[in-house]
Amino acid sequence: MTLDELGLQKSAIITSVGGEGSLRQHFLDMGVIPGAEVTLMQYAPMGDPMELQIHGYELTMRVDDAKKIGIDPLSVHSNDGDGISRPPRAVHPIDHPGLGEDGKYHVKADAHPLPKGTTLTFALAGNQNCGKTTLFNQLTGSNQHVGNFPGVTVDRKDGAIRGHENTLVTDLPGIYSLSPYTAEEIVSREFILKNHPTGIINIVDATNIERNLYLTLQLMELNIPIVLALNMMDEVRGNGGTILINAMEEKLGIPVIPISAAKNEGVSELIQHALHVAQYQERPGRIDFCNENEDGGAVHRALHSVIHLIEDHAEKADIPVRFAAGKLIEGDPMVTEALHLTENEKETVEHIIVQMERERGLDRTAAIADMRFDFIMNLTAATVVKPKESREHRRSRRIDKVLTGKYTAIPAFIAIMGLVFYLTFNVIGVFFQHLLELGIDALTALADNGLTALNINATVHSLIIDGIFKGLGSILSFVPVIVTLFLFLSLLEDSGYMARVAFVTDKLLRRIGLSGRSIVPMLVGFG
């Protein structure tokens, strides 16, 4: 049975993930791996795509892709909405130890401090919609430089940490993994590998920690000093959940700081830890997430065999060897090309991978993804008590029944966009347009009278009045309308409605070679 055959509100265990290339890798990175439990929540009004729940979060997938995923249906399913077993005992929040009892850091014995005065550069990385932009604003304030990454039209923001000279934070695009699936993922990976930041600030949505930690493990494999910021901890606590910070720190070997970026809680402590690990170059306490038990031993042996084989090549290519080994096994073309392996070495690596696949019972990419998620599941089971469903999420599901419902989605879309255009072109936009026109007309009349009084040449007079004032004035009069429209579209985007519109219109837009996300620039085009 394949995933597209699963009934609504039914659950199943994934048995195989078909397909090939970067899209399949993307699904694996998102947790669509053999052994994972998945629930079909709903279909888009036109029957495609479908919304799934996996690892406690919602994932949208097209039906054609779902046909490539094998499943074993569950006859009885009890879903508490979090996907993580709760410890049998009551667990209470534990205060983070901060800087220690004496208020000072204890520098590791193997630390190699940077010279004083060195500019500490940080890459701010995290999943989409995890509060990264909010944290960046808290870190840098208004001291920001906005541009694009070299050669790529992907937004780049740089800024110094407020109150700390010789610091620079680069806000990387929101990504889910370091696999080369999107331009954003490639940009983020290339920036970290080639620009060599002195530290990484990894922000994680604590309410959706399982999916977010996948990127964390990949960043740790780069062996760069890193601080983990658990954002939205106020929501976790408010809904009855908690995270054992000290236990998570011990298992990951990196500083873990609970924060609420929106409320500016914990940000100062995050800055202190980030500056410390960057200054003293304290690298992650672990970069190996293999499980050496019966299932994971094959992956462990394969990874370490490849590491020994490519160590000198990785050093020449300036790629962290643990990261390079994992990507080489996954078949990452960019890393494979950068290592410049000989034919004999390539054949040896292939023999190692084939042996791993035979022992593990999974193909190479699925085996690596499963290894990381296995570690994450064990980590969260020991350190996380997931909160109950929040009021916001319940409210969102109720709204979805209307905005993405089979019979209500399209009428709701027409009504909402009709209201936006009505307010823009008939009420608000027109009101400000009329005010601007009155101002331009008054200024034009004043200039006209002045030029007439000065007996300016008729040709020059016509150029100024008819060409500049009336010509440019007619164009400027549209600015209030465009600004009003863009304001409404921005509100719809920030509210999450545009993502729902993309879900609803994906099948329709695919008929002309576009995806559902194309609805956003199409609507902006009305400006």
C-alpha positions, -999 to 999 in steps of 0.1 A, spaced: 0 0 0 12 35 -8 7 67 11 -18 82 -14 -42 52 -6 -43 61 31 -78 71 43 -85 105 59 -76 106 96 -59 72 93 -24 64 104 3 42 90 40 33 94 62 42 65 80 12 51 98 26 21 106 60 5 108 58 -33 118 84 -58 153 98 -64 174 130 -64 172 161 -42 134 159 -37 137 124 -21 166 137 0 144 166 11 116 143 23 141 121 42 155 153 59 119 162 68 115 129 87 97 109 60 118 78 68 110 41 71 96 34 106 80 68 111 43 71 119 23 93 96 -14 105 97 -33 119 68 -51 150 80 -68 164 49 -66 169 11 -66 203 -6 -101 213 -20 -90 201 -55 -78 168 -42 -41 176 -43 -18 182 -24 -24 163 9 -16 174 45 2 149 67 12 148 104 45 133 111 69 138 141 43 161 156 41 187 128 22 191 96 38 184 62 23 191 28 30 166 0 17 161 -35 -2 130 -44 23 120 -71 50 120 -45 29 101 -20 25 73 -45 63 66 -41 60 61 -4 52 26 9 32 23 41 18 -3 65 -16 9 78 -23 9 116 -56 -7 125 -58 11 158 -42 45 163 -40 66 195 -25 100 186 -18 125 213 -5 150 188 31 151 199 47 118 188 70 116 219 66 93 248 61 112 281 83 101 311 62 82 337 72 106 364 64 143 369 92 165 356 96 201 367 116 228 348 152 231 359 169 265 358 197 268 334 231 271 352 241 302 333 276 312 339 283 290 369 282 296 406 309 322 405 294 340 377 323 332 354 328 308 326 350 278 331 372 276 300 378 241 286 413 228 289 416 221 251 402 255 241 422 276 217 413 313 222 413 337 194 436 368 197 419 397 215 403 422 191 394 395 165 361 401 149 337 374 161 315 364 132 283 344 137 260 325 113 224 327 126 208 295 113 174 278 118 142 264 102 117 287 86 92 303 110 112 295 141 116 332 152 150 337 135 142 372 122 129 383 156 161 370 173 182 388 147 165 420 154 169 415 192 207 408 187 214 437 163 187 463 168 186 487 139 223 483 131 217 461 100 230 459 65 206 443 40 217 428 6 220 396 -13 245 367 -10 271 370 -38 257 358 -71 223 347 -57 191 366 -52 186 354 -16 182 379 11 212 386 34 212 406 66 243 415 86 246 434 118 267 438 149 255 426 183 243 455 203 268 467 229 296 444 215 322 458 191 340 435 167 310 412 162 291 404 131 259 383 128 248 370 94 211 360 92 211 329 69 179 319 50 155 297 68 163 261 59 154 226 71 187 208 63 221 213 47 212 191 17 214 208 -17 176 210 -24 169 247 -26 190 278 -33 186 288 3 201 255 16 230 258 -9 237 294 1 236 286 39 259 256 35 284 274 12 285 304 35 294 283 66 319 262 47 337 290 28 333 320 51 343 301 83 323 319 109 338 318 143 305 306 158 270 294 149 238 305 167 213 278 159 177 289 168 152 261 173 114 262 177 110 244 211 74 237 203 84 216 173 118 204 185 121 171 167 120 185 132 142 214 142 170 193 157 177 176 124 194 208 112 212 211 146 229 178 142 241 187 107 255 220 120 273 202 148 289 179 123 307 209 109 327 211 141 322 248 145 315 264 179 278 265 183 251 276 207 216 262 207 188 287 213 155 270 223 130 297 212 93 300 223 100 283 256 73 305 271 48 287 249 61 253 259 59 261 296 25 278 292 10 246 277 24 223 304 56 212 287 92 214 297 127 207 284 155 195 307 182 219 296 211 205 316 204 170 304 202 181 268 234 201 272 251 170 285 239 147 257 247 172 229 279 187 243 270 223 234 254 252 254 216 251 253 199 283 261 161 287 266 148 319 252 117 338 240 129 361 212 96 379 210 98 388 247 135 393 248 139 367 275 172 348 277 187 367 248 215 383 270 225 349 283 225 336 247 248 364 237 272 357 265 275 320 257 278 327 220 307 352 225 324 328 249 324 297 226 334 318 197 363 336 215 376 304 230 367 282 200 350 256 221 337 232 195 308 207 200 314 180 226 302 154 200 299 153 162 291 116 160 255 106 163 258 69 153 240 43 174 263 13 178 234 -11 186 223 -39 163 205 -15 139 229 14 138 262 -5 139 263 -8 102 260 30 97 286 36 124 311 13 108 305 27 73 309 63 85 341 57 103 356 37 74 348 65 50 362 91 74 396 72 75 396 69 38 388 106 29 405 124 58 433 139 37 410 148 9 386 166 32 414 186 47 426 197 13 390 206 3 386 225 36 355 205 45 350 190 80 357 153 76 326 141 96 303 163 76 320 152 43 317 115 51 280 117 58 274 137 26 296 114 6 275 84 17 243 103 9 256 109 -26 258 147 -23 272 158 -57 288 190 -44 308 173 -17 317 143 -40 331 167 -66 350 188 -40 369 158 -25 385 148 -58 387 111 -50 406 86 -72 387 59 -90 400 33 -66 389 54 -36 354 59 -52 351 21 -57 362 15 -21 336 40 -8 309 23 -29 318 -11 -15 316 3 20 282 18 13 268 -13 -4 278 -34 26 261 -9 50 229 -10 29 229 -48 30 234 -49 68 211 -20 76 182 -29 52 179 7 41 194 26 12 223 50 18 203 82 21 176 67 42 201 51 65 219 84 73 185 102 78 173 74 101 205 76 121 200 113 129 163 109 137 170 79 159 194 100 179 168 128 180 141 105 192 163 91 220 174 126 230 138 141 231 125 110 249 150 116 277 149 154 279 115 167 265 80 166 279 59 179 250 32 204 259 -4 197 253 -20 212 222 -20 250 225 -51 271 221 -34 288 192 -30 254 174 -66 244 181 -78 278 168 -57 274 137 -72 240 130 -107 254 133 -98 282 109 -83 257 85 -116 239 82 -130 271 65 -99 285 47 -88 251 33 -121 232 34 -133 214 3 -163 236 -3 -153 268 15 -117 274 5 -122 289 -29 -152 311 -18 -132 323 12 -102 331 -11 -125 351 -35 -141 369 -6 -109 378 12 -91 390 -20 -123 408 -30 -123 426 3 -86 435 -1 -91 449 -36 -123 468 -25 -106 484 4 -76 492 -17 -92 506 -48 -125 520 -34 -119 530 3 -84 534 19 -62 535 -12 -85 559 -30 -88 582 0 -50 587 3 -48 589 -35 -73 617 -35 -54 635 -7 -21 632 -27 -38 645 -59 -52 675 -40 -17 683 -28 -1 678 -62 -29 700 -79 -23 727 -53 15 726 -58 10 726 -96 -13 756 -95 12 775 -72 41 767 -96 20 776 -126 11 810 -112 47 816 -102 61 808 -137 34 830 -153 43 859 -130 79 855 -139 71 855 -177 90 822 -182 94 810 -218 63 791 -229 82 760 -238 100 758 -205 67 766 -187 50 737 -205 79 714 -197 77 721 -160 39 722 -156 27 696 -182 58 674 -182 70 673 -146 41 683 -124 13 667 -143 33 639 -158 50 627 -126 20 637 -105 -2 613 -124 23 585 -116 28 595 -80 -10 594 -74 -8 556 -78 17 552 -49 -10 552 -21 -29 525 -39 1 503 -44 13 509 -8 -21 500 6 -23 468 -15 12 457 -4 3 464 32 -28 441 30 -8 414 12 19 416 39 -7 412 66 -20 381 48 15 367 45 24 373 81 -9 357 93 -1 325 74 -30 328 50 -7 329 19 6 295 28 -29 282 29 -37 298 -4 -6 280 -19 -20 247 -5 -54 254 -21 -42 266 -55 -13 242 -61 -31 218 -83 -46 245 -105 -13 264 -110 6 232 -118 -15 230 -150 4 260 -163 38 249 -150 38 267 -117 35 257 -80 11 269 -54 37 293 -40 35 312 -73 1 327 -61 20 352 -40 39 370 -68 8 367 -90 -12 386 -64 17 411 -58 16 416 -96 -18 434 -92 3 463 -78 
